[in-house]
């Protein structure tokens, strides 16, 4: 199958490319230098040249604070860009997979969110990603919308200064004797490798629609940090931060755990427990470090 990956050099996009290549697919990687998603003609030109059967749209304006400061730019990138891609896919008879986020929810629910729960974003990032979901679904019949949560991968995340949460914790543990991490925000840490594997599985399916795609289980950021240090044998004094100790510049959901209900119903779910995802990530990380020496 011929696959186009938008945002192919990003944290998720790089692993998506690798997963489809490993699956034997013909992958066309597209970066911002190849296509400007906010421009219909640019999307038309790039995708027509690529001529894919399946498009994975990982490109977005991810930085939450920057989205809040410039919601017009965020909407243009995350929603209008999604519409442009979906429009080309519809005209070409292709399938599009749009990557979305747990931030479409307000975090007031105390049990995992399922696909039928009403979305209620708290910030511009969540609002514009929800708009991108709607544009994709309304424009292209052959679509997948995949919501993910707390992702991390080997490719540096530019929106977070090049550091995912795992790398940030390990970096800080080398610089400080004591760390304090919030224990009242709950997520499902999910590796980009597993998300990429899920996209490969979806590309072979016809069960179009909205899906939640995260690792199994959940934890607080403090619990995630505990597991990172346990798994790496890192010695550092880790404490629970007091509620409100690290006030966010932009409001975020306190609880954004997702349940992969639709994937399981379709028997398409490939995700394992979040701890296994972390173990696999750390093993891959170690292999990269060995190869670099």
C-alpha positions in Angstrom: 0.0 0.0 0.0 1.2 3.5 -0.8 1.2 5.7 2.4 1.7 9.4 2.8 2.8 10.6 6.2 2.3 14.3 6.9 4.7 15.6 9.7 7.0 12.7 8.9 10.0 14.1 10.8 8.0 14.6 14.1 8.0 12.6 17.2 5.1 10.5 16.1 5.5 10.8 12.3 9.0 9.3 12.3 7.7 6.1 14.0 4.7 6.0 11.7 7.0 6.0 8.7 9.1 3.2 10.3 6.1 1.1 11.1 4.7 1.2 7.6 8.1 0.6 6.0 8.6 -2.4 8.3 5.1 -3.6 7.2 6.4 -3.6 3.6 4.4 -0.5 2.5 5.6 2.2 0.1 6.0 5.3 2.3 6.1 8.9 1.1 7.3 11.1 4.0 6.2 14.7 3.8 7.4 17.5 6.1 6.6 21.2 6.3 9.2 21.9 3.7 7.3 19.7 1.3 3.7 20.8 1.9 1.9 23.7 3.7 -1.2 22.2 5.1 -3.0 25.5 5.5 -2.7 26.0 1.7 -5.2 24.1 -0.4 -3.1 24.3 -3.6 0.0 23.2 -1.7 -1.8 20.1 -0.3 -3.2 19.4 -3.7 0.2 19.5 -5.3 2.0 17.4 -2.7 -0.6 14.7 -2.3 -1.3 14.5 -6.0 2.5 13.9 -6.6 2.6 11.3 -3.8 -0.7 9.6 -4.9 -1.3 7.7 -1.7 -4.0 5.3 -0.9 -3.7 6.0 2.8 -2.7 9.3 4.5 -1.6 9.7 8.1 -1.9 13.4 9.2 0.3 13.9 12.2 1.1 17.5 11.4 -0.3 20.1 13.8 0.4 23.1 16.0 1.0 21.2 19.2 2.4 23.8 21.6 -0.5 24.4 24.0 0.7 27.9 25.1 1.4 29.1 21.6 -2.1 27.8 20.5 -3.7 29.8 23.3 -1.7 32.9 22.4 -2.6 32.7 18.7 -5.8 30.7 18.3 -6.2 31.8 14.7 -2.9 30.2 13.7 -3.8 27.1 15.7 -7.2 26.8 14.0 -5.7 27.3 10.6 -3.1 24.6 11.2 -5.1 22.1 13.1 -8.6 22.5 11.6 -8.2 24.1 8.1 -5.2 22.0 7.4 -7.1 18.9 8.3 -10.0 19.9 6.0 -7.6 20.5 3.1 -6.1 17.0 3.5 -9.5 15.4 4.0 -10.8 17.2 0.9 -8.0 15.8 -1.3 -8.5 12.3 0.2 -12.2 12.4 -0.7 -11.6 13.5 -4.3 -8.9 10.9 -4.7 -10.8 8.1 -3.1 -8.1 7.7 -0.4 -8.4 7.1 3.3 -7.2 9.7 5.8 -6.2 9.1 9.4 -6.2 12.3 11.6 -4.3 12.3 14.8 -6.2 14.0 17.7 -5.8 14.3 21.4 -7.2 13.7 24.9 -7.4 17.4 25.3 -10.8 17.5 23.6 -12.2 16.6 27.0 -12.5 18.8 30.1 -11.2 16.2 32.6 -14.2 16.3 34.9 -15.1 12.7 34.4 -13.6 10.3 37.0 -13.6 7.2 34.7 -11.9 6.6 31.3 -13.4 8.6 28.5 -15.0 6.5 25.7 -15.7 7.6 22.1 -19.4 8.4 22.8 -18.6 10.9 25.6 -19.2 14.5 24.7 -16.1 16.5 24.0 -15.7 19.8 25.9 -12.2 21.3 25.3 -10.7 23.7 27.9 -8.2 25.4 25.7 -7.5 26.6 22.1 -5.4 23.5 21.3 -8.2 21.2 22.2 -10.8 23.3 20.5 -8.9 23.4 17.2 -8.1 19.7 17.3 -11.8 18.9 17.8 -12.5 21.1 14.8 -10.0 19.1 12.9 -11.7 15.9 13.9 -15.1 17.3 12.7 -13.7 18.6 9.4 -12.1 15.3 8.7 -15.2 13.3 9.5 -17.5 15.6 7.6 -15.3 15.9 4.5 -14.0 12.4 3.8 -16.1 9.3 4.3 -13.1 7.0 4.4 -11.5 8.4 7.6 -10.1 7.4 10.9 -9.8 9.9 13.8 -7.4 8.6 16.5 -7.2 10.3 19.9 -4.0 9.7 21.8 -2.7 10.8 25.2 0.7 11.7 26.8 2.8 10.4 23.9 6.5 9.9 23.9 9.0 8.6 21.4 12.7 8.6 20.5 12.4 11.4 18.0 12.7 14.8 19.8 9.5 16.7 20.3 10.0 20.2 19.0 6.9 21.5 20.8 8.4 20.5 24.1 11.9 21.7 23.7 13.1 18.4 22.4 12.3 16.5 25.6 9.4 14.1 26.2 8.4 13.4 29.8 10.7 10.4 30.1 13.7 12.3 28.9 12.8 15.4 31.0 12.6 13.3 34.2 16.0 11.6 33.5 17.6 14.9 32.7 16.3 16.5 35.9 17.4 13.5 37.9 21.0 14.1 36.8 20.8 17.8 37.7 19.0 17.7 41.0 18.9 15.8 44.2 15.1 16.2 44.6 12.2 16.4 42.2 8.6 17.2 42.8 5.9 16.0 40.3 2.2 16.5 40.3 0.0 13.6 41.5 -3.4 15.0 40.8 -3.3 14.9 36.9 -4.0 11.5 35.4 -3.1 10.3 31.9 -2.2 7.2 29.9 1.4 7.4 28.8 1.6 6.0 25.3 4.6 5.3 23.1 4.6 6.5 19.6 5.8 3.0 18.4 2.5 1.5 19.6 0.5 4.3 18.1 2.3 3.7 14.8 1.5 -0.1 15.0 -2.1 0.7 15.6 -2.2 2.9 12.5 -0.8 0.0 10.4 -3.7 -2.1 11.7 -6.3 0.5 10.9 -4.9 1.0 7.4 -6.0 -2.6 6.6 -9.5 -2.1 8.1 -12.7 -0.6 6.7 -14.2 0.3 10.1 -14.0 4.0 9.6 -14.7 6.5 12.3 -13.6 7.8 15.7 -11.2 5.8 17.9 -9.3 6.2 21.2 -5.8 4.9 20.8 -3.8 4.8 24.0 -1.9 2.2 26.1 -3.8 0.2 28.7 -4.2 1.5 32.2 -3.5 4.9 33.7 -1.4 6.8 36.2 -0.6 10.2 37.6 2.5 12.1 36.3 4.1 11.3 39.7 3.4 7.6 39.3 4.8 7.8 35.8 8.0 9.4 37.1 8.2 6.7 39.8 8.1 4.0 37.1 10.6 5.7 35.0 13.1 5.9 37.8 12.4 2.3 38.9 12.8 0.9 35.4 16.1 2.8 34.9 17.5 2.2 38.3 17.7 6.0 38.9 18.3 7.2 42.4 16.6 10.5 43.1 14.4 11.9 45.9 10.9 12.1 44.3 8.1 13.9 46.1 4.5 14.6 45.3 3.9 18.2 44.5 1.2 20.1 46.3 -2.0 20.8 44.4 -1.5 24.1 42.5 2.2 24.1 43.2 3.0 24.3 39.5 0.2 26.5 38.0 -0.2 26.0 34.3 -0.3 29.0 32.0 -3.2 27.4 30.1 -5.9 25.3 31.6 -5.6 21.5 31.0 -7.8 18.6 31.9 -6.9 17.0 35.2 -8.2 13.6 34.1 -7.8 12.6 30.5 -7.6 8.8 30.5 -9.0 7.3 27.4 -10.6 3.8 26.9 -10.0 2.1 23.5 -13.6 0.9 23.4 -14.1 1.2 19.6 -10.8 -0.5 18.8 -11.7 -3.4 21.1 -15.2 -3.7 19.7 -13.7 -4.0 16.2 -11.0 -6.4 17.5 -8.3 -4.0 16.2 -6.7 -2.9 19.5 -2.9 -3.6 19.6 -2.0 -1.6 22.7 -0.4 -3.1 25.8 -0.1 -1.9 29.3 1.6 1.5 29.6 4.4 0.0 31.7 5.3 -2.4 28.9 5.3 0.5 26.4 7.8 2.3 28.7 10.0 -0.9 29.0 10.1 -1.2 25.2 10.9 2.5 24.8 13.8 2.3 27.3 15.2 -0.8 25.6 15.1 1.0 22.2 16.7 4.1 23.8 19.5 2.0 25.1 20.1 0.4 21.7 20.3 3.9 20.1 22.9 4.9 22.8 25.0 1.8 22.2 24.9 2.4 18.4 26.0 6.0 18.9 29.2 5.0 20.8 
